Amino acid sequence: AFLDTETTGQQPSAEVIELAIVTAACDPITGQVLGVLDQYVGHRQPKAEGVESRCREVGLTPEFLRGKDLDECRIRELLKEDTWIVAHNAAFDRGVLKLLYPWVEALRWKCSLNEVEWNRDEGRGLQDLMRKYQIQTEEAHRALPDALALLQLMSRRDSGKTFLAQLLGW
């Protein structure tokens, strides 16, 4: 599963306002992504006051988020115990999701930011890597386009192996 969150800030106590999960079938030998199986995108009204500017930064208005909540049953369905969860800065995504759903802490997380050997001379941020590997999205800093971009990035090859194969030790 490839996962991305948009939040009310960068601090560990930030609230999730958008969550995307894209599940994909992958070849366990080559790490090649064979296709998307399912996807979910959900939105959530933050509880904290004064986060409107951050919401607008990612293209979400308080009016759009009003009354919305994530579908925990659907999230559990996609994030099964035997599923690898790949996130770019997984410690942050896991941390903010854990505030909502403590059970995510026990899942199998992999961090594409810190567990792939990116070229040290270049940026390791998702947007930097998307530029380097010529991955286009309809919107930057939105959960679903970024999760799909992460899936594409992990499908790219370096030294004969996909980045996903490197990340998962295949």
FIKOLZA-1660 file (N, C-alpha, C; in steps of 0.1 Angstrom, whole numbers, plus 5000, padded with zeros to 4 digits):
% residues 170
   i   px   py   pz ch aa at
   1 5008 4988 5000  A  A  N
   1 5000 5000 5000  A  A CA
   1 5009 5012 5000  A  A  C
   2 5006 5022 4992  A  F  N
   2 5013 5035 4991  A  F CA
   2 5004 5045 4997  A  F  C
   3 5009 5052 5007  A  L  N
   3 5001 5061 5015  A  L CA
   3 5006 5075 5016  A  L  C
   4 4997 5084 5017  A  D  N
   4 5001 5098 5019  A  D CA
   4 4991 5105 5027  A  D  C
   5 4995 5114 5035  A  T  N
   5 4986 5123 5043  A  T CA
   5 4989 5137 5040  A  T  C
   6 4979 5145 5041  A  E  N
   6 4980 5160 5042  A  E CA
   6 4975 5164 5056  A  E  C
   7 4982 5173 5062  A  T  N
   7 4979 5176 5076  A  T CA
   7 4978 5191 5079  A  T  C
   8 4975 5194 5091  A  T  N
   8 4974 5208 5095  A  T CA
   8 4987 5215 5098  A  T  C
   9 4998 5207 5097  A  G  N
   9 5011 5213 5099  A  G CA
   9 5022 5202 5099  A  G  C
  10 5034 5205 5102  A  Q  N
  10 5045 5196 5102  A  Q CA
  10 5049 5191 5116  A  Q  C
  11 5043 5196 5126  A  Q  N
  11 5046 5191 5140  A  Q CA
  11 5039 5177 5142  A  Q  C
  12 5045 5169 5151  A  P  N
  12 5040 5156 5154  A  P CA
  12 5025 5156 5158  A  P  C
  13 5020 5167 5164  A  S  N
  13 5006 5167 5168  A  S CA
  13 4997 5172 5158  A  S  C
  14 5002 5174 5145  A  A  N
  14 4993 5178 5134  A  A CA
  14 4982 5169 5132  A  A  C
  15 4971 5174 5127  A  E  N
  15 4959 5166 5124  A  E CA
  15 4958 5162 5109  A  E  C
  16 4954 5150 5106  A  V  N
  16 4952 5146 5093  A  V CA
  16 4940 5152 5087  A  V  C
  17 4941 5159 5075  A  I  N
  17 4929 5164 5069  A  I CA
  17 4926 5157 5056  A  I  C
  18 4936 5150 5051  A  E  N
  18 4934 5142 5038  A  E CA
  18 4943 5130 5039  A  E  C
  19 4937 5118 5036  A  L  N
  19 4945 5106 5036  A  L CA
  19 4942 5098 5023  A  L  C
  20 4952 5093 5016  A  A  N
  20 4951 5085 5004  A  A CA
  20 4959 5072 5006  A  A  C
  21 4953 5061 5002  A  I  N
  21 4959 5048 5002  A  I CA
  21 4957 5042 4988  A  I  C
  22 4968 5038 4982  A  V  N
  22 4967 5031 4969  A  V CA
  22 4973 5017 4971  A  V  C
  23 4965 5007 4969  A  T  N
  23 4971 4993 4970  A  T CA
  23 4974 4988 4956  A  T  C
  24 4985 4981 4955  A  A  N
  24 4990 4976 4942  A  A CA
  24 4995 4962 4943  A  A  C
  25 4994 4955 4932  A  A  N
  25 5001 4942 4931  A  A CA
  25 5015 4944 4927  A  A  C
  26 5024 4937 4933  A  C  N
  26 5038 4938 4930  A  C CA
  26 5045 4925 4928  A  C  C
  27 5054 4923 4919  A  D  N
  27 5061 4911 4917  A  D CA
  27 5071 4910 4928  A  D  C
  28 5071 4899 4936  A  P  N
  28 5079 4898 4948  A  P CA
  28 5094 4895 4945  A  P  C
  29 5097 4893 4933  A  I  N
  29 5111 4891 4929  A  I CA
  29 5117 4903 4923  A  I  C
  30 5110 4910 4914  A  T  N
  30 5116 4922 4908  A  T CA
  30 5112 4935 4914  A  T  C
  31 5101 4935 4922  A  G  N
  31 5096 4947 4927  A  G CA
  31 5088 4955 4917  A  G  C
  32 5086 4950 4906  A  Q  N
  32 5078 4957 4896  A  Q CA
  32 5063 4958 4900  A  Q  C
  33 5058 4970 4899  A  V  N
  33 5044 4972 4902  A  V CA
  33 5036 4967 4890  A  V  C
  34 5027 4957 4893  A  L  N
  34 5019 4951 4882  A  L CA
  34 5006 4958 4879  A  L  C
  35 5001 4966 4889  A  G  N
  35 4989 4973 4887  A  G CA
  35 4982 4977 4900  A  G  C
  36 4974 4988 4899  A  V  N
  36 4967 4992 4911  A  V CA
  36 4955 4983 4913  A  V  C
  37 4953 4979 4926  A  L  N
  37 4942 4971 4930  A  L CA
  37 4930 4979 4935  A  L  C
  38 4933 4989 4943  A  D  N
  38 4923 4996 4950  A  D CA
  38 4929 5010 4954  A  D  C
  39 4920 5019 4957  A  Q  N
  39 4924 5032 4962  A  Q CA
  39 4913 5038 4971  A  Q  C
  40 4918 5046 4980  A  Y  N
  40 4909 5053 4989  A  Y CA
  40 4914 5067 4991  A  Y  C
  41 4906 5077 4991  A  V  N
  41 4909 5090 4995  A  V CA
  41 4898 5095 5004  A  V  C
  42 4902 5101 5016  A  G  N
  42 4892 5106 5025  A  G CA
  42 4897 5119 5031  A  G  C
  43 4887 5126 5036  A  H  N
  43 4890 5139 5042  A  H CA
  43 4884 5140 5056  A  H  C
  44 4890 5149 5064  A  R  N
  44 4886 5150 5078  A  R CA
  44 4886 5164 5082  A  R  C
  45 4876 5168 5089  A  Q  N
  45 4876 5182 5095  A  Q CA
  45 4885 5182 5107  A  Q  C
  46 4894 5191 5107  A  P  N
  46 4903 5192 5119  A  P CA
  46 4896 5197 5131  A  P  C
  47 4900 5193 5143  A  K  N
  47 4894 5197 5155  A  K CA
  47 4900 5210 5160  A  K  C
  48 4912 5213 5157  A  A  N
  48 4919 5225 5162  A  A CA
  48 4914 5237 5154  A  A  C
  49 4915 5248 5161  A  E  N
  49 4911 5261 5156  A  E CA
  49 4923 5267 5149  A  E  C
  50 4921 5276 5140  A  G  N
  50 4932 5284 5134  A  G CA
  50 4941 5277 5124  A  G  C
  51 4936 5266 5118  A  V  N
  51 4944 5259 5108  A  V CA
  51 4940 5261 5094  A  V  C
  52 4931 5271 5092  A  E  N
  52 4926 5274 5079  A  E CA
  52 4937 5277 5068  A  E  C
  53 4947 5284 5072  A  S  N
  53 4958 5288 5062  A  S CA
  53 4965 5275 5057  A  S  C
  54 4968 5266 5066  A  R  N
  54 4974 5253 5062  A  R CA
  54 4965 5245 5054  A  R  C
  55 4952 5245 5057  A  C  N
  55 4943 5237 5049  A  C CA
  55 4943 5243 5034  A  C  C
  56 4943 5256 5034  A  R  N
  56 4942 5263 5020  A  R CA
  56 4955 5260 5013  A  R  C
  57 4967 5259 5020  A  E  N
  57 4980 5256 5013  A  E CA
  57 4979 5244 5005  A  E  C
  58 4972 5234 5009  A  V  N
  58 4971 5221 5002  A  V CA
  58 4958 5221 4994  A  V  C
  59 4951 5232 4993  A  G  N
  59 4940 5232 4983  A  G CA
  59 4927 5228 4990  A  G  C
  60 4926 5227 5003  A  L  N
  60 4914 5222 5009  A  L CA
  60 4908 5234 5017  A  L  C
  61 4896 5237 5016  A  T  N
  61 4890 5248 5023  A  T CA
  61 4883 5243 5035  A  T  C
  62 4881 5251 5045  A  P  N
  62 4874 5247 5057  A  P CA
  62 4859 5243 5054  A  P  C
  63 4854 5250 5044  A  E  N
  63 4840 5246 5040  A  E CA
  63 4839 5232 5034  A  E  C
  64 4850 5229 5026  A  F  N
  64 4850 5215 5020  A  F CA
  64 4852 5205 5031  A  F  C
  65 4860 5208 5041  A  L  N
  65 4863 5198 5051  A  L CA
  65 4852 5197 5062  A  L  C
  66 4844 5207 5063  A  R  N
  66 4833 5207 5073  A  R CA
  66 4825 5195 5073  A  R  C
  67 4824 5188 5085  A  G  N
  67 4816 5176 5087  A  G CA
  67 4822 5163 5081  A  G  C
  68 4833 5164 5075  A  K  N
  68 4839 5152 5069  A  K CA
  68 4847 5144 5080  A  K  C
  69 4848 5131 5078  A  D  N
  69 4856 5122 5086  A  D CA
  69 4861 5110 5078  A  D  C
  70 4872 5105 5082  A  L  N
  70 4878 5093 5075  A  L CA
  70 4870 5081 5078  A  L  C
  71 4870 5071 5069  A  D  N
  71 4863 5059 5070  A  D CA
  71 4872 5048 5076  A  D  C
  72 4872 5046 5089  A  E  N
  72 4882 5037 5095  A  E CA
  72 4880 5023 5090  A  E  C
  73 4868 5019 5088  A  C  N
  73 4866 5005 5083  A  C CA
  73 4872 5003 5070  A  C  C
  74 4871 5012 5061  A  R  N
  74 4877 5012 5048  A  R CA
  74 4893 5012 5049  A  R  C
  75 4898 5020 5058  A  I  N
  75 4912 5021 5060  A  I CA
  75 4917 5008 5065  A  I  C
  76 4910 5002 5075  A  R  N
  76 4914 4989 5080  A  R CA
  76 4914 4978 5069  A  R  C
  77 4904 4979 5060  A  E  N
  77 4903 4969 5049  A  E CA
  77 4916 4970 5040  A  E  C
  78 4920 4982 5038  A  L  N
  78 4932 4984 5029  A  L CA
  78 4945 4981 5035  A  L  C
  79 4946 4984 5048  A  L  N
  79 4959 4983 5056  A  L CA
  79 4959 4971 5064  A  L  C
  80 4959 4959 5058  A  K  N
  80 4959 4947 5065  A  K CA
  80 4972 4944 5072  A  K  C
  81 4972 4935 5081  A  E  N
  81 4985 4932 5089  A  E CA
  81 4996 4927 5080  A  E  C
  82 4993 4921 5069  A  D  N
  82 5004 4915 5061  A  D CA
  82 5008 4924 5049  A  D  C
  83 5003 4936 5049  A  T  N
  83 5006 4946 5038  A  T CA
  83 5017 4955 5042  A  T  C
  84 5026 4957 5033  A  W  N
  84 5037 4967 5035  A  W CA
  84 5030 4980 5032  A  W  C
  85 5033 4990 5041  A  I  N
  85 5028 5004 5039  A  I CA
  85 5040 5012 5035  A  I  C
  86 5041 5018 5023  A  V  N
  86 5052 5026 5019  A  V CA
  86 5047 5041 5019  A  V  C
  87 5054 5049 5027  A  A  N
  87 5052 5063 5027  A  A CA
  87 5065 5071 5026  A  A  C
  88 5064 5083 5021  A  H  N
  88 5076 5091 5020  A  H CA
  88 5077 5099 5032  A  H  C
  89 5085 5095 5042  A  N  N
  89 5086 5101 5055  A  N CA
  89 5075 5093 5064  A  N  C
  90 5077 5080 5064  A  A  N
  90 5067 5071 5071  A  A CA
  90 5066 5074 5086  A  A  C
  91 5077 5079 5092  A  A  N
  91 5076 5082 5107  A  A CA
  91 5066 5092 5109  A  A  C
  92 5065 5103 5101  A  F  N
  92 5055 5113 5102  A  F CA
  92 5041 5108 5100  A  F  C
  93 5039 5102 5088  A  D  N
  93 5026 5097 5085  A  D CA
  93 5021 5087 5095  A  D  C
  94 5029 5077 5099  A  R  N
  94 5025 5068 5110  A  R CA
  94 5022 5075 5123  A  R  C
  95 5030 5085 5126  A  G  N
  95 5027 5093 5139  A  G CA
  95 5014 5100 5139  A  G  C
  96 5011 5107 5128  A  V  N
  96 4998 5115 5128  A  V CA
  96 4986 5105 5127  A  V  C
  97 4988 5094 5119  A  L  N
  97 4977 5085 5119  A  L CA
  97 4974 5077 5132  A  L  C
  98 4985 5075 5139  A  K  N
  98 4985 5068 5152  A  K CA
  98 4976 5076 5162  A  K  C
  99 4976 5090 5161  A  L  N
  99 4968 5098 5169  A  L CA
  99 4953 5095 5167  A  L  C
 100 4949 5091 5155  A  L  N
 100 4935 5088 5152  A  L CA
 100 4933 5073 5155  A  L  C
 101 4942 5065 5150  A  Y  N
 101 4940 5050 5150  A  Y CA
 101 4953 5044 5156  A  Y  C
 102 4953 5041 5169  A  P  N
 102 4965 5035 5175  A  P CA
 102 4970 5022 5169  A  P  C
 103 4961 5015 5163  A  W  N
 103 4964 5002 5157  A  W CA
 103 4974 5003 5145  A  W  C
 104 4975 5015 5139  A  V  N
 104 4984 5016 5127  A  V CA
 104 4999 5014 5131  A  V  C
 105 5002 5017 5144  A  E  N
 105 5016 5016 5149  A  E CA
 105 5022 5002 5147  A  E  C
 106 5013 4992 5148  A  A  N
 106 5018 4978 5147  A  A CA
 106 5019 4973 5133  A  A  C
 107 5015 4981 5123  A  L  N
 107 5016 4976 5109  A  L CA
 107 5030 4977 5104  A  L  C
 108 5032 4971 5092  A  R  N
 108 5046 4970 5086  A  R CA
 108 5048 4983 5077  A  R  C
 109 5055 4992 5082  A  W  N
 109 5058 5005 5075  A  W CA
 109 5072 5005 5069  A  W  C
 110 5073 5011 5057  A  K  N
 110 5086 5013 5050  A  K CA
 110 5087 5028 5046  A  K  C
 111 5098 5034 5048  A  C  N
 111 5100 5048 5045  A  C CA
 111 5108 5050 5032  A  C  C
 112 5102 5055 5022  A  S  N
 112 5109 5057 5009  A  S CA
 112 5119 5069 5010  A  S  C
 113 5117 5078 5020  A  L  N
 113 5126 5089 5021  A  L CA
 113 5139 5085 5027  A  L  C
 114 5138 5077 5038  A  N  N
 114 5151 5073 5045  A  N CA
 114 5156 5059 5043  A  N  C
 115 5148 5050 5036  A  E  N
 115 5153 5037 5035  A  E CA
 115 5157 5033 5021  A  E  C
 116 5157 5043 5012  A  V  N
 116 5162 5041 4998  A  V CA
 116 5174 5049 4997  A  V  C
 117 5184 5044 4990  A  E  N
 117 5197 5051 4988  A  E CA
 117 5196 5061 4977  A  E  C
 118 5190 5073 4979  A  W  N
 118 5189 5083 4969  A  W CA
 118 5203 5090 4968  A  W  C
 119 5205 5096 4956  A  N  N
 119 5217 5103 4954  A  N CA
 119 5218 5114 4964  A  N  C
 120 5229 5114 4972  A  R  N
 120 5230 5124 4983  A  R CA
 120 5232 5138 4978  A  R  C
 121 5236 5140 4965  A  D  N
 121 5238 5154 4960  A  D CA
 121 5225 5161 4956  A  D  C
 122 5214 5153 4956  A  E  N
 122 5201 5159 4952  A  E CA
 122 5191 5158 4963  A  E  C
 123 5180 5166 4961  A  G  N
 123 5170 5165 4971  A  G CA
 123 5163 5152 4972  A  G  C
 124 5159 5148 4984  A  R  N
 124 5152 5135 4987  A  R CA
 124 5137 5137 4989  A  R  C
 125 5133 5149 4989  A  G  N
 125 5118 5152 4990  A  G CA
 125 5111 5146 4979  A  G  C
 126 5098 5143 4981  A  L  N
 126 5090 5136 4970  A  L CA
 126 5089 5145 4958  A  L  C
 127 5087 5158 4960  A  Q  N
 127 5086 5167 4948  A  Q CA
 127 5099 5167 4940  A  Q  C
 128 5111 5167 4947  A  D  N
 128 5124 5167 4941  A  D CA
 128 5126 5155 4933  A  D  C
 129 5122 5143 4939  A  L  N
 129 5124 5130 4932  A  L CA
 129 5115 5129 4920  A  L  C
 130 5103 5135 4921  A  M  N
 130 5093 5134 4910  A  M CA
 130 5099 5142 4898  A  M  C
 131 5105 5154 4901  A  R  N
 131 5111 5161 4890  A  R CA
 131 5123 5153 4884  A  R  C
 132 5131 5148 4892  A  K  N
 132 5143 5140 4887  A  K CA
 132 5138 5128 4878  A  K  C
 133 5128 5121 4883  A  Y  N
 133 5124 5109 4875  A  Y CA
 133 5112 5112 4866  A  Y  C
 134 5109 5125 4863  A  Q  N
 134 5099 5130 4854  A  Q CA
 134 5086 5124 4856  A  Q  C
 135 5081 5125 4868  A  I  N
 135 5068 5120 4872  A  I CA
 135 5059 5132 4874  A  I  C
 136 5048 5133 4866  A  Q  N
 136 5039 5144 4866  A  Q CA
 136 5026 5140 4874  A  Q  C
 137 5021 5150 4881  A  T  N
 137 5008 5148 4888  A  T CA
 137 4999 5160 4885  A  T  C
 138 4986 5158 4887  A  E  N
 138 4977 5168 4884  A  E CA
 138 4978 5179 4895  A  E  C
 139 4982 5176 4907  A  E  N
 139 4983 5185 4918  A  E CA
 139 4994 5181 4928  A  E  C
 140 5002 5190 4932  A  A  N
 140 5013 5187 4942  A  A CA
 140 5007 5189 4956  A  A  C
 141 5012 5182 4965  A  H  N
 141 5008 5183 4979  A  H CA
 141 4993 5180 4981  A  H  C
 142 4988 5170 4974  A  R  N
 142 4975 5165 4977  A  R CA
 142 4978 5150 4979  A  R  C
 143 4970 5144 4987  A  A  N
 143 4973 5130 4991  A  A CA
 143 4972 5120 4980  A  A  C
 144 4961 5120 4972  A  L  N
 144 4960 5109 4962  A  L CA
 144 4971 5111 4951  A  L  C
 145 4972 5123 4945  A  P  N
 145 4983 5124 4935  A  P CA
 145 4997 5121 4940  A  P  C
 146 4999 5125 4953  A  D  N
 146 5013 5121 4958  A  D CA
 146 5014 5106 4961  A  D  C
 147 5004 5099 4965  A  A  N
 147 5004 5085 4967  A  A CA
 147 5006 5078 4954  A  A  C
 148 4999 5082 4943  A  L  N
 148 5001 5077 4930  A  L CA
 148 5015 5080 4925  A  L  C
 149 5020 5092 4927  A  A  N
 149 5034 5095 4923  A  A CA
 149 5044 5086 4930  A  A  C
 150 5042 5084 4943  A  L  N
 150 5051 5075 4951  A  L CA
 150 5051 5061 4945  A  L  C
 151 5040 5056 4941  A  L  N
 151 5039 5043 4934  A  L CA
 151 5047 5043 4921  A  L  C
 152 5046 5054 4913  A  Q  N
 152 5054 5055 4901  A  Q CA
 152 5069 5055 4904  A  Q  C
 153 5072 5063 4914  A  L  N
 153 5086 5065 4918  A  L CA
 153 5092 5051 4922  A  L  C
 154 5085 5044 4930  A  M  N
 154 5090 5031 4935  A  M CA
 154 5091 5021 4924  A  M  C
 155 5084 5023 4913  A  S  N
 155 5085 5015 4901  A  S CA
 155 5097 5017 4892  A  S  C
 156 5104 5029 4894  A  R  N
 156 5116 5032 4887  A  R CA
 156 5127 5023 4891  A  R  C
 157 5137 5022 4882  A  R  N
 157 5148 5013 4884  A  R CA
 157 5161 5021 4887  A  R  C
 158 5170 5015 4895  A  D  N
 158 5183 5020 4897  A  D CA
 158 5191 5007 4900  A  D  C
 159 5202 5006 4893  A  S  N
 159 5211 4994 4894  A  S CA
 159 5204 4981 4891  A  S  C
 160 5194 4982 4882  A  G  N
 160 5187 4970 4878  A  G CA
 160 5175 4966 4886  A  G  C
 161 5174 4972 4898  A  K  N
 161 5163 4969 4907  A  K CA
 161 5154 4981 4908  A  K  C
 162 5141 4978 4910  A  T  N
 162 5132 4989 4913  A  T CA
 162 5135 4995 4927  A  T  C
 163 5131 5007 4929  A  F  N
 163 5133 5013 4942  A  F CA
 163 5125 5005 4952  A  F  C
 164 5113 5000 4948  A  L  N
 164 5105 4992 4957  A  L CA
 164 5112 4979 4961  A  L  C
 165 5119 4973 4952  A  A  N
 165 5127 4961 4955  A  A CA
 165 5138 4964 4965  A  A  C
 166 5144 4975 4963  A  Q  N
 166 5155 4980 4972  A  Q CA
 166 5149 4982 4986  A  Q  C
 167 5138 4989 4986  A  L  N
 167 5131 4993 4999  A  L CA
 167 5127 4980 5007  A  L  C
 168 5121 4971 5000  A  L  N
 168 5116 4959 5007  A  L CA
 168 5126 4948 5008  A  L  C
 169 5139 4950 5003  A  G  N
 169 5149 4940 5004  A  G CA
 169 5148 4928 4995  A  G  C
 170 5141 4930 4984  A  W  N
 170 5139 4919 4975  A  W CA
 170 5150 4917 4965  A  W  C
% end
